[in-house]
Amino acid sequence: MSLRKLIQAVAEGTLAPGKALRQIEALREKNLGFARIDTDRLRRCGIPEVIFCQGKTAPQIIKIVSALHEARQNVLATRVSPQQAAAVKLQFPKIRYHEAARVLTLDVVPRPRPTGCVAVLSAGTTDIPVAEEAALVAERMGAKVERVFDVGVAGLHRLLHHLPVLKRARVMIVVAGMEGALPSVVGGLTNCPIIAVPTSIGYGTSMGGITALLAMLNSCVAGITVVNIDNGFGAGVAAAMINKGRDKDNKGSGVRGRSSGKTE
């Protein structure tokens, strides 16, 4: 029963206040013993509880998926191994495994129509898993996503071919390992916020992504925000929230595009 229906039942005298209070508590959290599922997060934050699967057993993941399914919330699980995905699919045949991103998704209720534009760029092919994680998360949060992969600084002509996509984006996620230079290059060509994601790709002195992280933190280009190493999930959430904020701005002002004439 929804919160609105609970309040209405109390007002009509068909539900005792004490029983209503217990049901409200149940709406906020489901305690599985090994995990407390935040079933109220969708109302508070606009996105349901997300399952981080690294280090969890397949039975634990299945129980969490079941809890979200019972709460009528769409399922998003990150850092899922092929073995974990296979076990979950036995219990939920309709769940989808996105192998490149290591993500599981299950639509329990219809998702909103995608709006705006989030551009997701990867410097190299080996950065794609992190970029795909970011792209899928942004899509699950209601953003229209355009992917531009393998456009690193070793061949800048590849990036320049995609300038029209970059110029219509409301926000960009730029994923790069090695020296982590791509966000700075992109930031010098465009006029929207950039979320930079360092990856753990590179030879010895890349130090598992620390070199790329420090390079992005020290960028001289304004408007770049940096998330943690390999944190495609965090970048996807942040980009989707910025994209959604632009929707609200445009609805409030009645403006469909930017002053530069670009279409949103």
C-alpha positions in Angstrom: 0.0 0.0 0.0 1.3 3.5 -0.9 1.9 6.2 1.7 -1.0 8.2 0.3 -3.4 5.2 0.7 -2.2 4.5 4.2 -2.9 8.1 5.3 -6.3 7.9 3.6 -7.1 4.7 5.4 -6.2 6.2 8.8 -8.3 9.3 8.0 -11.3 7.0 7.1 -10.9 5.0 10.3 -10.3 1.7 8.4 -6.6 1.4 9.6 -5.3 1.9 13.1 -2.6 4.5 13.5 -0.2 2.0 15.1 -0.6 -0.5 12.3 -0.2 2.3 9.7 3.1 3.4 11.4 4.5 -0.2 11.2 3.5 -0.3 7.5 5.2 3.1 6.8 8.4 1.8 8.4 8.2 -1.3 6.1 7.9 1.1 3.1 11.2 2.7 4.0 13.4 -0.3 4.5 13.4 -4.1 4.1 15.8 -5.9 6.5 17.2 -9.1 4.9 19.6 -9.7 7.8 22.8 -9.3 5.7 21.5 -6.2 4.0 19.0 -3.4 4.7 17.3 -2.4 1.4 16.5 1.3 1.2 13.1 1.0 -0.5 12.4 4.7 0.1 15.4 5.9 -1.9 13.3 6.1 -5.1 11.0 8.7 -3.5 13.8 10.6 -1.9 16.4 10.6 -4.6 14.6 9.7 -7.9 16.5 6.4 -8.3 16.0 3.1 -6.5 18.5 1.3 -4.4 21.4 0.1 -6.6 23.1 -3.2 -5.9 26.9 -3.2 -5.8 27.6 -6.9 -6.5 31.4 -7.1 -6.1 32.0 -9.2 -3.0 28.4 -10.4 -2.7 27.3 -14.0 -3.2 24.8 -14.9 -5.9 22.1 -15.9 -3.3 22.5 -12.5 -1.6 22.1 -10.7 -4.9 19.0 -12.8 -5.7 17.4 -11.9 -2.4 18.1 -8.2 -2.9 16.7 -8.3 -6.4 13.6 -10.1 -5.0 13.1 -7.3 -2.4 13.3 -4.6 -5.0 10.9 -6.5 -7.3 8.4 -6.9 -4.5 8.7 -3.2 -3.8 7.8 -2.6 -7.5 11.1 -0.9 -8.2 13.3 -1.3 -11.2 16.5 -3.2 -10.6 20.0 -2.0 -11.4 23.1 -4.0 -10.3 26.7 -3.0 -11.0 30.0 -4.9 -11.0 28.3 -8.2 -11.8 30.5 -11.1 -12.9 29.3 -13.5 -15.6 28.9 -16.2 -13.0 26.8 -14.0 -10.7 24.6 -13.0 -13.7 24.0 -16.6 -14.8 22.8 -17.5 -11.3 20.5 -14.5 -11.1 19.0 -15.2 -14.5 18.0 -18.6 -13.4 15.7 -17.0 -10.8 14.7 -13.9 -13.0 14.7 -15.0 -16.6 13.7 -11.5 -17.8 16.7 -9.8 -16.2 19.2 -8.5 -18.7 23.0 -8.8 -18.4 25.0 -6.0 -20.1 28.3 -7.8 -20.3 30.5 -4.9 -21.4 29.3 -2.8 -18.5 29.0 -5.7 -16.0 25.5 -4.5 -15.2 22.2 -6.2 -14.6 18.9 -4.5 -15.3 15.3 -5.5 -14.8 12.3 -3.3 -15.6 9.6 -3.9 -13.0 7.7 -0.7 -13.9 7.9 1.4 -17.1 10.8 3.8 -17.3 10.3 7.5 -18.2 10.9 8.6 -21.8 14.6 9.6 -22.2 15.1 13.4 -22.4 18.0 15.8 -22.9 21.4 14.6 -24.0 24.3 13.1 -22.1 27.4 12.4 -24.2 29.6 9.6 -23.0 33.2 9.5 -24.4 35.9 7.0 -24.0 39.5 7.6 -24.8 40.2 4.0 -25.8 38.5 0.7 -26.4 39.8 -0.6 -23.0 38.0 2.2 -21.3 34.6 1.1 -22.7 33.5 -1.0 -19.7 33.6 2.0 -17.4 32.1 4.2 -20.1 29.3 1.7 -20.6 28.6 1.5 -16.9 28.2 5.3 -16.9 26.0 5.3 -20.0 23.7 2.7 -18.7 23.2 4.3 -15.3 22.4 7.7 -17.0 19.9 6.0 -19.2 18.3 4.2 -16.3 17.9 7.6 -14.7 16.0 9.0 -17.7 18.7 10.6 -19.8 19.1 10.2 -23.5 22.7 9.1 -24.0 25.0 9.3 -27.0 28.1 7.2 -27.0 31.4 8.3 -28.6 34.1 5.6 -28.0 37.8 5.4 -28.9 38.5 9.1 -29.5 41.6 9.6 -27.4 44.3 12.1 -27.8 46.6 9.8 -29.8 44.4 10.6 -32.8 42.6 13.9 -32.2 41.0 13.8 -35.7 38.7 11.1 -34.4 37.3 13.4 -31.8 36.8 16.2 -34.2 34.5 14.1 -36.3 32.0 14.0 -33.4 31.9 17.7 -32.6 28.1 18.0 -33.5 27.3 15.4 -30.8 29.5 17.2 -28.2 27.9 20.6 -28.9 24.4 19.4 -28.4 25.1 17.6 -25.1 23.9 19.1 -21.8 26.6 17.3 -19.9 29.5 15.0 -20.9 31.1 12.1 -19.2 34.7 11.7 -20.4 36.5 8.4 -19.5 40.2 8.0 -20.0 43.2 6.0 -18.6 46.9 6.3 -19.4 47.7 10.0 -19.0 44.0 11.1 -18.6 44.3 14.0 -21.1 41.0 13.7 -23.0 38.7 15.7 -20.5 41.0 18.7 -20.9 40.9 18.5 -24.6 37.1 18.2 -24.7 36.7 21.0 -22.2 38.6 23.3 -24.5 36.1 22.6 -27.3 32.7 22.7 -25.6 30.6 24.8 -23.3 28.9 22.3 -21.0 29.8 20.6 -17.7 32.3 17.7 -17.9 32.5 14.8 -15.5 35.9 13.2 -15.9 36.4 9.5 -15.0 40.0 8.2 -14.7 40.3 4.5 -15.4 42.9 2.0 -14.1 44.1 1.3 -17.7 47.8 1.9 -18.5 51.4 0.8 -18.0 53.3 0.8 -14.8 53.6 4.5 -14.1 49.9 4.9 -14.5 49.7 3.3 -11.1 46.3 1.8 -11.5 44.7 5.0 -12.6 46.3 7.4 -10.1 48.2 9.2 -12.9 45.0 9.8 -14.8 43.2 10.9 -11.6 45.9 13.5 -10.7 46.0 14.8 -14.3 42.3 15.3 -14.4 42.3 17.0 -10.9 45.0 19.3 -12.2 43.3 20.3 -15.5 43.6 24.0 -16.3 40.1 23.8 -18.0 37.3 25.2 -16.0 34.1 23.2 -15.6 35.6 19.8 -15.1 34.6 17.6 -12.1 36.4 14.4 -11.4 35.0 11.2 -9.8 37.0 8.3 -8.4 39.0 5.8 -10.5 36.7 3.5 -12.6 33.6 5.1 -11.0 31.4 5.0 -14.1 28.3 4.6 -11.8 29.0 7.8 -9.9 29.6 9.7 -13.1 26.4 8.4 -14.7 24.3 9.4 -11.7 25.8 12.9 -11.6 25.3 13.4 -15.3 21.7 12.3 -15.2 21.0 14.7 -12.3 22.5 17.6 -14.2 20.6 16.6 -17.3 17.3 16.4 -15.3 18.0 19.8 -13.8 18.2 21.3 -17.3 14.7 19.8 -18.0 13.4 21.7 -15.0 15.1 24.9 -16.0 13.6 24.7 -19.5 10.1 23.9 -18.3 10.2 26.8 -15.9 11.5 29.3 -18.4 9.6 28.0 -21.4 12.9 27.9 -23.3 13.7 24.8 -25.4 17.3 25.5 -26.2 20.3 27.5 -25.2 21.0 31.0 -26.2 23.4 29.7 -28.8 20.5 28.2 -30.6 21.4 24.6 -30.0 18.4 22.2 -29.7 18.0 20.4 -26.3 
